[in-house]
Amino acid sequence: MGMKLDKKTVKSGFKAHSWLGLFSAALLYLISVSGILSVFYEEFDRWEQPDVPEYNVFSPQHMSASIEKYITLLGKTPESIYIVLPTEGFPRTHITDGIDEWYLDSNGEFKDVPMVPWITMVRELHGHLLLPHIIGMSLVGLMGVLCLALIISGVVAHPSIFKDAFLWRSGKKNQRIEQMDLHNRIGVWGLPFHFMMAFTGAFMGLGAVLMALTSLALFSGDPEDVIDAIYGQDPVTEQQALNVNFQQAFLTLKENQPEVTPIYIVLHKAGTPEQLLEIAATAPGRLAYSELYRFNANGEWLDQQGLINGAIGAQVAYSTYRLHFGHYHSNWVKLLYGIMGIAFTYLIVSGINIWLARRKHQTWVNSLWSGWVMGTLIAFASSCWMRLLGFNPEVIFFSTLAAVVTISIFGKGHVKMVNIFYMALAINILLIPIVHAIKFDLSVFNSIQCSIHIATIISGIGLAGLTYKKTRRLESL
Amino acid sequence: LIKLLSAILFSAVAVFLIFKIWGYPKSRNWKKWSVSSIFILSLTMWMSLYSWEFGIVYGFCSLALIAWATIFYYRKTPVQNPQILPYIKGTISYKTTLRVMALSFISIILAGTVSGCIALLLPIYLNVDMANSLVGGLFLFLFLWPASMVLILSRTSLVKLTINSALCAIVSVVFVYLGRV
């Protein structure tokens, strides 16, 4: 299928594609790699802190006592208290007010405080680039918009992209054509997925800013007005019993909505006559993060927020999170997202490589780009195993990245340098399971720990083998 | 598992048919309707097996994965000789840097302002449910902004574009203000 576009449009589309790519590639790459890791954040969370009790059901009869103890530990009653229930992907229960957090065992006893600085860093890097929240999130959202612009300009710039949907002139001799073909093929077949990622990412990243601007333009200036207009307001409850009947609320939910699966509860204004209990639950076959079912202190049904059956706008807006991170239906979806994410990351890297190869010469920009690409991967791997030794992952991440980029720019022998980086990456990946196995007792190991260890060992050995082969071939030339 | 395997099989058949109709190795009898039908059939199969929300994602992803595997299997060998690029000492051109900054500013800020104002008109002037019009407006903004960015970046006359964009922005702001009042 060849699109009928005149030469001028194609040329200008190509120009825009190049501009946008160069402008956004570095940050998009960082966001994309951290995004792939973030898809598996539940698994990494369990791997990073393996000695937390895991079980599938947390009985509502322990909730009152846990909340009481939580309030005692804090020394104050927070506005809202959350108990996040065990799920298939994350079979652990924790209690939090959004700031202070503890794990609970199946009897409601308080256990460890969550201590997962590496995966937290990865998620924060993906969400707001470790910058102040509003600035970082807006920047990440802007990258999503630039990614959408890259998709539009990419289609305009390549009129035969659909016609040549199966063409890949691969081989060892002409890397530019190989990369160009693969870039276009991955781009065109993965287009719906890439579009979805960019769109939902832009929506979530720019959400706060857009809501603030909308509230200024259409409401009183308070972003809460926009949230209320989309998702609806909380009901007002008065003159209730002070002890919440959690068991009754869960029974009522089971009677009214037998097909839903509760994922967390929120108790607003605990211990006051206005207290309100919300049970968030996922509905089968739906992408919406959850539906919120509301109950009074006696466990009597009040209403549901309408996130799965209300206004289409609210349903769509509330579905973006699961759609972006692949946290729905089954754990295999995460693997699917991981593979598609790797393809997306390859698009970013190959795009810049093609632009660099078109210049007919090499400069420090080539070294800078390869340093950034390899440095990011090495930094993630090294910060992961060094965090297990007690180092601050953020410091390790940024110092490793800076070191690799500097060495890449000022080091001699570009190709040799890249091979050294590959080997460094392989070693760092292999160190992850080794250090983890030394630090933690093997008795706490489960399928998650084993899967991550096997994946890192295979990728580390594979990468080392490939690098060795590549180096040998270079030496023989 | 049977459900999943049958859906994967259907996607594979879809890719195979597209591949045969589309053009490897010789035939180029590209027929829009046939490929579109196969695509739609494959997606419908996924949507009927799972819910439409999950099915559409699975359908597109499975088509992509199977197509990539096909491409990998049928890759062609290169026709040109390798080219070793010479290393030269690169410098930063201030002219280029300024041009990049100007383009970035115009394409991001101005395109964003114009798109934002147009998107705001939707909840102001469209008399529908607030949640729908607000989310619709946000979505419209996320379509308009990148599209206008591409439009700006693909045009060469920067001055003309700047003036036009600024005028559009002013007009849109006035409309939003009037709508609010």
Chai-1 contact restraints between the chains, C-beta under 6 A:
chainA,res_idxA,chainB,res_idxB,connection_type,confidence,min_distance_angstrom,max_distance_angstrom,comment,restraint_id
A,M1,B,W30,contact,1.0,0.0,6.0,A-B,restraint_1
A,S12,B,S154,contact,1.0,0.0,6.0,A-B,restraint_2
A,G13,B,S154,contact,1.0,0.0,6.0,A-B,restraint_3
A,K15,B,S154,contact,1.0,0.0,6.0,A-B,restraint_4
A,A16,B,V150,contact,1.0,0.0,6.0,A-B,restraint_5
A,A16,B,L153,contact,1.0,0.0,6.0,A-B,restraint_6
A,A16,B,S154,contact,1.0,0.0,6.0,A-B,restraint_7
A,W19,B,L153,contact,1.0,0.0,6.0,A-B,restraint_8
A,V145,B,W145,contact,1.0,0.0,6.0,A-B,restraint_9
A,V145,B,P146,contact,1.0,0.0,6.0,A-B,restraint_10
A,L148,B,P146,contact,1.0,0.0,6.0,A-B,restraint_11
A,A149,B,P146,contact,1.0,0.0,6.0,A-B,restraint_12
A,A149,B,M149,contact,1.0,0.0,6.0,A-B,restraint_13
A,A149,B,V150,contact,1.0,0.0,6.0,A-B,restraint_14
A,I152,B,P146,contact,1.0,0.0,6.0,A-B,restraint_15
A,I152,B,A147,contact,1.0,0.0,6.0,A-B,restraint_16
A,I152,B,V150,contact,1.0,0.0,6.0,A-B,restraint_17
A,S153,B,V150,contact,1.0,0.0,6.0,A-B,restraint_18
A,F166,B,F19,contact,1.0,0.0,6.0,A-B,restraint_19
A,F166,B,Y24,contact,1.0,0.0,6.0,A-B,restraint_20
A,F166,B,I71,contact,1.0,0.0,6.0,A-B,restraint_21
A,W168,B,I71,contact,1.0,0.0,6.0,A-B,restraint_22
A,W168,B,R75,contact,1.0,0.0,6.0,A-B,restraint_23
A,R169,B,K76,contact,1.0,0.0,6.0,A-B,restraint_24
A,R169,B,P78,contact,1.0,0.0,6.0,A-B,restraint_25
A,S170,B,R75,contact,1.0,0.0,6.0,A-B,restraint_26
A,G171,B,T77,contact,1.0,0.0,6.0,A-B,restraint_27
A,G171,B,P78,contact,1.0,0.0,6.0,A-B,restraint_28
A,K173,B,P78,contact,1.0,0.0,6.0,A-B,restraint_29
A,K173,B,P82,contact,1.0,0.0,6.0,A-B,restraint_30
A,N174,B,P78,contact,1.0,0.0,6.0,A-B,restraint_31
A,N174,B,Q80,contact,1.0,0.0,6.0,A-B,restraint_32
A,R185,B,I71,contact,1.0,0.0,6.0,A-B,restraint_33
A,W189,B,A64,contact,1.0,0.0,6.0,A-B,restraint_34
A,W189,B,A67,contact,1.0,0.0,6.0,A-B,restraint_35
A,G190,B,A64,contact,1.0,0.0,6.0,A-B,restraint_36
A,P192,B,F60,contact,1.0,0.0,6.0,A-B,restraint_37
A,F193,B,F60,contact,1.0,0.0,6.0,A-B,restraint_38
A,F193,B,C61,contact,1.0,0.0,6.0,A-B,restraint_39
A,A202,B,L142,contact,1.0,0.0,6.0,A-B,restraint_40
A,L210,B,L138,contact,1.0,0.0,6.0,A-B,restraint_41
A,A217,B,L120,contact,1.0,0.0,6.0,A-B,restraint_42
A,A217,B,V176,contact,1.0,0.0,6.0,A-B,restraint_43
A,A229,B,M130,contact,1.0,0.0,6.0,A-B,restraint_44
A,A229,B,L134,contact,1.0,0.0,6.0,A-B,restraint_45
A,I230,B,A131,contact,1.0,0.0,6.0,A-B,restraint_46
A,I230,B,L134,contact,1.0,0.0,6.0,A-B,restraint_47
A,G285,B,S51,contact,1.0,0.0,6.0,A-B,restraint_48
A,L287,B,E53,contact,1.0,0.0,6.0,A-B,restraint_49
A,A311,B,D129,contact,1.0,0.0,6.0,A-B,restraint_50
A,A311,B,A131,contact,1.0,0.0,6.0,A-B,restraint_51
A,A311,B,N132,contact,1.0,0.0,6.0,A-B,restraint_52
A,I312,B,N132,contact,1.0,0.0,6.0,A-B,restraint_53
A,G313,B,A131,contact,1.0,0.0,6.0,A-B,restraint_54
A,G313,B,N132,contact,1.0,0.0,6.0,A-B,restraint_55
A,G313,B,V135,contact,1.0,0.0,6.0,A-B,restraint_56
A,A314,B,A131,contact,1.0,0.0,6.0,A-B,restraint_57
A,V316,B,V135,contact,1.0,0.0,6.0,A-B,restraint_58
A,A317,B,V135,contact,1.0,0.0,6.0,A-B,restraint_59
A,H329,B,F54,contact,1.0,0.0,6.0,A-B,restraint_60
A,L336,B,C61,contact,1.0,0.0,6.0,A-B,restraint_61
A,M340,B,C61,contact,1.0,0.0,6.0,A-B,restraint_62
A,H361,B,L85,contact,1.0,0.0,6.0,A-B,restraint_63
A,H361,B,P86,contact,1.0,0.0,6.0,A-B,restraint_64
A,H361,B,I88,contact,1.0,0.0,6.0,A-B,restraint_65
A,Q362,B,L85,contact,1.0,0.0,6.0,A-B,restraint_66
A,Q362,B,Y87,contact,1.0,0.0,6.0,A-B,restraint_67
A,T363,B,G90,contact,1.0,0.0,6.0,A-B,restraint_68
A,W364,B,G90,contact,1.0,0.0,6.0,A-B,restraint_69
